[in-house]
Amino acid sequence: MRIRSRMLPPGWYPGSKSECLRQIEQMTAGVQPLPAGVKVWGGIVPHAGWYFSGKLAAKVFYLAAKVTQPQVVAVFGGHLGGGSPPLLVPDDAWETPLGTVTLAAEFYEPLKKRLTLKEEYPGDNTIEIQLPMVKHFFPNAKVLALRAPHSQEAITLGETVAAIAGELKLSLLAFGSTDLTHYGPNYGWAPKGYGPDAVKWVKEVNDKKFVDLALKMDGPKLLQAGFQDQSACSAGGAAAAIAAAKKLGATKAALVDYYTSYDVMPGDSFVGYAGIVLEG
């Protein structure tokens, strides 16, 4: 049995079960469930360390879990350029502080028959950072872990995953993992200078355009905006989740919350975060 070990150090998320549970409980305290009758097919979550964006990811997973407990949770990560194929985590399980997550190996061969895939190499945060929360909120679900490129292949990937889930008669939720604008000297990009005006531009112009396209569930334009505006580090993950959710039945999206790391720790360098639920 191939079990993937934790790669991220405890600064990204806690190292113990008790501390993970304490933080998750704290991050979801007071969150109101979605209105009765709302169906959920997935969402978009940020992937910075829990200190910065964990509460937003936790809210999205919490809201989805209150509505449905799927057999499989697909997590589409990113950090890939447009020239990369999708990357598949081909292991049998993945360790977390809350226990081992079983991976959805029944998808591997059907995916390989339809798509050109490469094996995902350990060392990326976009999927791993989500797994303790997935284990907590969806304790009986298997996880399908893929990284989606910043190209049309992301949309094809999402649609293919949803189609295979239907053929296997497995219920599925699809989550895309992306942060938004990376602004400031740490990222070598500051077109509006520094200070409050730069923060305002990121929030009200650059990130807003990407979020609005995500809320319209427009995958192609979302990919285009992410590239042209540098408004997302993993637009492919968001596009793949939207494509999968739409094929599963999603017809609309709702913004759970938005903020930036500047709101947590002000500085010249900061990153945007959005949490979105894909509904139907």
C-alpha positions as CSV (number, residue, x, y, z in Angstrom):
1,M,0.0,0.0,0.0
2,R,1.4,3.4,-1.0
3,I,0.8,6.0,1.7
4,R,1.9,9.5,1.0
5,S,3.5,11.2,4.0
6,R,2.9,14.7,5.1
7,M,5.2,17.1,3.4
8,L,4.2,20.6,4.8
9,P,5.7,21.5,8.2
10,P,3.4,22.4,11.1
11,G,3.5,26.1,10.3
12,W,1.1,25.4,7.4
13,Y,-1.4,23.5,9.6
14,P,-1.1,21.9,13.0
15,G,0.9,18.8,13.6
16,S,-1.5,17.2,16.1
17,K,-5.1,15.9,15.9
18,S,-6.1,17.9,19.0
19,E,-4.8,21.2,17.6
20,C,-6.3,20.6,14.2
21,L,-9.7,20.0,15.8
22,R,-9.4,23.0,18.1
23,Q,-8.6,25.3,15.2
24,I,-11.3,23.9,12.9
25,E,-13.9,24.3,15.7
26,Q,-12.7,27.9,16.3
27,M,-12.7,28.7,12.6
28,T,-16.3,27.5,12.1
29,A,-17.8,28.8,15.3
30,G,-21.0,30.7,14.5
31,V,-21.2,29.8,10.8
32,Q,-24.8,29.5,9.8
33,P,-25.7,26.5,7.5
34,L,-27.0,27.2,4.0
35,P,-30.8,27.6,3.6
36,A,-32.8,24.4,3.5
37,G,-33.1,22.9,0.1
38,V,-29.8,24.2,-1.3
39,K,-27.8,21.5,-3.0
40,V,-24.0,21.7,-3.0
41,W,-21.7,20.3,-5.7
42,G,-18.4,21.7,-4.5
43,G,-16.5,24.9,-4.0
44,I,-13.4,27.0,-4.3
45,V,-11.1,27.3,-1.4
46,P,-7.8,29.2,-0.7
47,H,-4.6,27.3,0.2
48,A,-2.4,29.6,2.3
49,G,-1.4,28.4,5.7
50,W,-4.3,28.0,8.1
51,Y,-3.3,31.1,10.0
52,F,-4.0,33.2,7.0
53,S,-6.8,31.5,5.0
54,G,-7.8,28.4,7.0
55,K,-11.0,29.9,8.3
56,L,-12.2,30.6,4.8
57,A,-11.5,27.1,3.6
58,A,-13.1,25.7,6.8
59,K,-16.3,27.6,6.2
60,V,-16.7,26.3,2.6
61,F,-16.1,22.7,3.7
62,Y,-18.4,23.1,6.7
63,L,-21.2,24.5,4.6
64,A,-20.9,21.7,2.0
65,A,-20.7,19.0,4.7
66,K,-23.9,20.2,6.4
67,V,-25.7,19.6,3.1
68,T,-24.2,16.3,1.8
69,Q,-21.7,13.6,2.6
70,P,-20.4,12.3,-0.7
71,Q,-18.5,9.1,-1.3
72,V,-15.7,10.9,-3.1
73,V,-14.2,14.4,-2.6
74,A,-12.2,15.6,-5.6
75,V,-9.6,18.2,-4.7
76,F,-8.2,20.0,-7.7
77,G,-4.9,21.8,-6.9
78,G,-2.8,23.9,-9.2
79,H,0.5,25.8,-9.3
80,L,0.8,24.6,-12.9
81,G,1.4,26.5,-16.1
82,G,-0.6,26.1,-19.3
83,G,1.9,23.7,-20.8
84,S,1.6,21.1,-18.1
85,P,-0.6,18.0,-18.3
86,P,-2.8,17.4,-15.3
87,L,-1.0,15.7,-12.4
88,L,-2.5,12.7,-10.6
89,V,-1.6,11.6,-7.0
90,P,-1.5,7.9,-7.7
91,D,-1.1,6.6,-4.1
92,D,-3.5,4.6,-2.1
93,A,-3.8,6.9,0.9
94,W,-2.4,10.1,2.4
95,E,-1.6,10.7,6.0
96,T,-3.1,13.6,8.0
97,P,-3.0,14.5,11.7
98,L,-6.7,13.4,11.8
99,G,-6.0,9.9,10.3
100,T,-5.2,8.5,7.0
101,V,-7.3,9.6,4.0
102,T,-8.1,6.8,1.5
103,L,-7.6,7.9,-2.0
104,A,-10.1,7.1,-4.8
105,A,-7.9,4.6,-6.8
106,E,-10.9,3.4,-8.8
107,F,-10.7,6.6,-10.8
108,Y,-7.0,6.1,-11.8
109,E,-7.4,3.8,-14.8
110,P,-10.5,5.4,-16.3
111,L,-8.7,8.8,-16.1
112,K,-5.5,7.5,-17.7
113,K,-7.5,6.0,-20.6
114,R,-9.1,9.4,-21.4
115,L,-6.5,11.9,-20.5
116,T,-2.7,12.4,-20.7
117,L,-1.6,12.5,-17.1
118,K,1.6,12.6,-15.2
119,E,2.3,11.5,-11.7
120,E,2.1,14.3,-9.1
121,Y,5.4,14.9,-7.3
122,P,5.3,15.6,-3.6
123,G,6.1,19.2,-2.6
124,D,3.0,21.3,-3.4
125,N,0.7,22.8,-0.8
126,T,-2.5,23.3,-2.9
127,I,-3.9,19.8,-2.1
128,E,-2.3,18.8,1.1
129,I,-3.3,21.9,3.0
130,Q,-7.0,20.9,2.5
131,L,-6.8,17.3,3.6
132,P,-7.1,17.6,7.3
133,M,-10.3,19.6,6.8
134,V,-11.6,17.1,4.2
135,K,-10.9,14.3,6.7
136,H,-12.8,16.1,9.4
137,F,-15.8,17.3,7.5
138,F,-16.1,14.2,5.2
139,P,-14.8,11.4,7.4
140,N,-16.1,8.5,5.2
141,A,-15.2,10.0,1.8
142,K,-12.3,8.9,-0.4
143,V,-10.3,11.7,-1.9
144,L,-9.3,12.1,-5.6
145,A,-6.3,14.4,-5.7
146,L,-5.3,16.1,-8.9
147,R,-3.5,19.2,-10.0
148,A,-5.0,21.1,-12.9
149,P,-3.0,23.2,-15.4
150,H,-3.8,26.7,-16.3
151,S,-5.4,25.8,-19.6
152,Q,-8.5,24.4,-21.3
153,E,-7.3,21.0,-20.1
154,A,-8.5,22.0,-16.6
155,I,-12.1,22.2,-17.8
156,T,-11.7,18.8,-19.6
157,L,-10.3,17.3,-16.5
158,G,-13.2,18.5,-14.3
159,E,-15.8,17.3,-16.8
160,T,-14.0,13.9,-17.1
161,V,-13.9,13.4,-13.3
162,A,-17.6,14.1,-13.1
163,A,-18.4,11.7,-15.9
164,I,-16.4,8.9,-14.4
165,A,-18.1,9.4,-11.0
166,G,-21.4,9.0,-12.8
167,E,-20.2,5.8,-14.5
168,L,-19.0,4.4,-11.2
169,K,-22.2,5.5,-9.6
170,L,-20.3,7.4,-6.9
171,S,-21.5,10.7,-5.4
172,L,-18.9,13.4,-5.7
173,L,-18.1,16.9,-4.5
174,A,-15.5,19.0,-6.4
175,F,-13.3,21.6,-4.7
176,G,-10.8,23.8,-6.5
177,S,-7.8,25.2,-4.6
178,T,-6.5,28.6,-5.5
179,D,-5.3,31.8,-3.9
180,L,-5.9,35.1,-5.7
181,T,-3.6,38.1,-6.5
182,H,-0.1,37.8,-5.2
183,Y,0.9,41.4,-4.8
184,G,4.1,43.2,-3.6
185,P,7.9,42.8,-3.5
186,N,7.7,39.2,-2.3
187,Y,6.1,38.3,-5.6
188,G,7.8,40.8,-7.9
189,W,4.6,42.5,-9.0
190,A,3.2,45.8,-7.8
191,P,1.6,47.7,-10.7
192,K,-0.2,50.1,-8.4
193,G,2.6,50.9,-6.0
194,Y,2.2,50.3,-2.2
195,G,-0.1,51.3,0.6
196,P,-3.9,51.5,1.0
197,D,-4.6,52.4,-2.7
198,A,-2.8,49.2,-3.8
199,V,-4.8,47.1,-1.4
200,K,-8.0,48.8,-2.6
201,W,-7.1,48.1,-6.2
202,V,-6.4,44.4,-5.5
203,K,-9.7,44.0,-3.6
204,E,-12.0,46.0,-5.7
205,V,-10.6,45.5,-9.2
206,N,-8.2,42.7,-9.8
207,D,-9.5,40.1,-7.4
208,K,-13.1,41.2,-7.9
209,K,-12.9,40.5,-11.6
210,F,-11.7,36.9,-11.0
211,V,-14.3,36.3,-8.2
212,D,-17.1,37.6,-10.4
213,L,-16.2,35.2,-13.2
214,A,-16.1,32.4,-10.7
215,L,-19.5,33.3,-9.4
216,K,-20.7,33.2,-13.0
217,M,-19.0,29.8,-13.3
218,D,-17.3,30.9,-16.5
219,G,-14.3,28.7,-16.6
220,P,-12.8,29.9,-19.9
221,K,-12.9,33.6,-19.0
222,L,-11.7,32.8,-15.5
223,L,-8.6,31.1,-16.9
224,Q,-8.1,34.1,-19.2
225,A,-8.4,36.6,-16.4
226,G,-6.1,34.6,-14.1
227,F,-3.4,34.8,-16.8
228,Q,-3.9,38.3,-18.0
229,D,-4.4,39.9,-14.6
230,Q,-2.2,37.7,-12.5
231,S,-5.2,37.3,-10.3
232,A,-4.9,33.7,-9.3
233,C,-2.0,31.3,-8.7
234,S,-4.1,28.2,-9.5
235,A,-6.9,29.2,-11.8
236,G,-6.8,25.7,-13.3
237,G,-7.9,24.3,-10.0
238,A,-10.9,26.6,-9.8
239,A,-11.8,26.0,-13.4
240,A,-11.7,22.2,-13.0
241,A,-13.9,22.3,-9.9
242,I,-16.4,24.6,-11.7
243,A,-16.5,22.3,-14.7
244,A,-17.0,19.2,-12.6
245,A,-19.7,20.8,-10.5
246,K,-21.6,22.1,-13.5
247,K,-21.6,18.6,-15.0
248,L,-22.8,17.2,-11.7
249,G,-25.7,19.7,-11.5
250,A,-24.4,23.0,-10.2
251,T,-26.2,26.0,-11.7
252,K,-25.0,28.9,-9.5
253,A,-22.3,29.9,-7.1
254,A,-22.3,31.9,-3.8
255,L,-19.5,33.9,-2.2
256,V,-18.9,32.8,1.4
257,D,-16.3,35.5,2.1
258,Y,-13.4,37.3,0.7
259,Y,-10.4,39.0,2.4
260,T,-6.6,39.3,1.9
261,S,-3.6,38.4,4.0
262,Y,-3.2,42.2,4.5
263,D,-6.3,42.0,6.7
264,V,-4.5,39.4,8.8
265,M,-1.0,40.8,8.7
266,P,-0.6,44.2,7.0
267,G,2.4,44.6,4.7
268,D,3.6,45.6,1.3
269,S,3.2,42.0,0.1
270,F,-0.1,40.3,0.4
271,V,-2.4,37.7,-1.2
272,G,-6.2,37.5,-1.8
273,Y,-8.5,34.7,-0.7
274,A,-12.0,33.8,-1.7
275,G,-14.3,31.1,-0.5
276,I,-17.1,30.0,-2.9
277,V,-19.8,27.4,-2.7
278,L,-21.0,25.8,-6.0
279,E,-24.7,25.2,-5.7
280,G,-27.6,23.8,-7.7
